[in-house]
Amino acid sequence: MLTRGAGVLRDVEDLKAVWLDLRAHVDQLAGERQQYLDFFEQSPEAYLVTDARGTIVEANGAAVDILQRRRHYLRGKPLVVFVALDQRAQFRLRLGALAARVPNAERSWRTVFVSPELRTEVTLTGRLIDRPEGVGGICWRLEAVQ
C-alpha cells in the first residue's frame, strides 16, 4: 500500500508542476495581449477590427477621432452605417469580395465616412484575420484623405 500512496503523491506533485507551468503560460499570454492592446490603442494610425460581416469589434483612439463617435457606441455596429449613403453599395460589394477571398479583390479603396457634423474622405485598407476555421475578422486601416 505504501508504494501506491507514494505514486498518488508523485501524481499530485506532477499535477501541481503542470498547473504552475500552465499558470505561467497564461500569465505570459495575458502580458502579450496587453502589449498588443496598448500598441493598438496608442497607434497614431486609425485601426478598426470587425468580424467578417463588417460589424465593429474594436476601434482605437485614432479611428474614434475619424468616425467622430464614442468608442462604446461603435462596438457592435456595422461599419457600413458610418459610410455615406451613396458609397454603401460599393462598400458592401468590396467587403463581400474581401471576406470571400475573391482573387484580385481590392484591399484598399477610397470611401466617405459621415458623422452628424462631418464628411471625411478616407482611404480604407482591409486585411483578413485568418483563423483555422476561416476568416476570423478584418483589420481595417483608415487614413483621412487631405
WODA-V689279 format. One record per residue. N is the residue number from 1. RES is the residue in one small letter. SS is DSSP state (helix for helix, strand for strand, loop for the rest). D_CENTER is the distance of its C-alpha to the mean C-alpha in Angstrom with 1 decimal. Layout:
# WODA-V689279
[[N,RES,SS,D_CENTER] [N,RES,SS,D_CENTER]]
This chain:
# WODA-V689279
[[1,m,loop,55.9] [2,l,helix,55.1] [3,t,helix,53.2] [4,r,helix,51.1] [5,g,helix,50.2] [6,a,helix,49.5] [7,g,helix,47.1] [8,v,helix,45.2] [9,l,helix,45.0] [10,r,helix,43.7] [11,d,helix,41.1] [12,v,helix,40.0] [13,e,helix,39.8] [14,d,helix,37.8] [15,l,helix,35.3] [16,k,helix,35.1] [17,a,helix,34.4] [18,v,helix,31.6] [19,w,helix,30.2] [20,l,helix,30.3] [21,d,helix,28.6] [22,l,helix,25.8] [23,r,helix,25.5] [24,a,helix,25.4] [25,h,helix,22.6] [26,v,helix,20.5] [27,d,helix,21.3] [28,q,helix,20.3] [29,l,helix,16.9] [30,a,helix,16.4] [31,g,helix,17.5] [32,e,helix,15.2] [33,r,helix,12.2] [34,q,helix,13.8] [35,q,helix,14.4] [36,y,helix,10.8] [37,l,helix,10.1] [38,d,helix,13.4] [39,f,helix,12.7] [40,f,helix,9.5] [41,e,helix,11.7] [42,q,helix,14.8] [43,s,loop,14.0] [44,p,loop,16.5] [45,e,loop,14.3] [46,a,strand,12.4] [47,y,strand,8.7] [48,l,strand,6.6] [49,v,strand,3.4] [50,t,strand,5.8] [51,d,loop,7.5] [52,a,loop,10.3] [53,r,loop,12.6] [54,g,loop,10.8] [55,t,strand,10.4] [56,i,strand,8.3] [57,v,strand,6.2] [58,e,strand,5.7] [59,a,strand,8.1] [60,n,loop,10.0] [61,g,helix,13.8] [62,a,helix,14.6] [63,a,helix,12.7] [64,v,helix,14.4] [65,d,helix,17.6] [66,i,helix,17.3] [67,l,helix,16.7] [68,q,loop,19.3] [69,r,loop,18.0] [70,r,loop,17.4] [71,r,helix,13.9] [72,h,helix,15.1] [73,y,helix,16.3] [74,l,helix,13.0] [75,r,loop,11.1] [76,g,loop,12.2] [77,k,loop,13.8] [78,p,strand,13.7] [79,l,helix,12.9] [80,v,helix,16.4] [81,v,helix,18.2] [82,f,helix,17.7] [83,v,strand,19.1] [84,a,loop,22.9] [85,l,helix,24.9] [86,d,helix,26.6] [87,q,helix,23.3] [88,r,helix,21.6] [89,a,helix,23.4] [90,q,helix,22.4] [91,f,helix,18.8] [92,r,helix,18.9] [93,l,helix,20.8] [94,r,helix,18.5] [95,l,helix,15.3] [96,g,helix,17.5] [97,a,helix,18.7] [98,l,helix,15.4] [99,a,helix,14.1] [100,a,loop,17.7] [101,r,loop,17.8] [102,v,loop,21.0] [103,p,loop,22.8] [104,n,loop,23.1] [105,a,loop,20.6] [106,e,loop,19.8] [107,r,loop,16.4] [108,s,strand,17.4] [109,w,strand,19.5] [110,r,strand,20.8] [111,t,strand,20.5] [112,v,strand,21.4] [113,f,strand,19.5] [114,v,strand,21.9] [115,s,strand,22.4] [116,p,loop,25.7] [117,e,loop,27.1] [118,l,strand,25.5] [119,r,strand,24.6] [120,t,strand,22.4] [121,e,strand,22.4] [122,v,strand,19.2] [123,t,strand,18.4] [124,l,strand,15.1] [125,t,strand,13.6] [126,g,strand,11.2] [127,r,strand,10.2] [128,l,strand,9.7] [129,i,strand,7.8] [130,d,strand,11.0] [131,r,strand,12.2] [132,p,loop,15.9] [133,e,loop,16.2] [134,g,strand,14.7] [135,v,strand,11.6] [136,g,strand,8.6] [137,g,strand,6.6] [138,i,strand,6.6] [139,c,strand,5.6] [140,w,strand,8.5] [141,r,strand,11.1] [142,l,strand,13.7] [143,e,strand,17.1] [144,a,strand,20.0] [145,v,loop,23.1] [146,q,loop,26.1]]
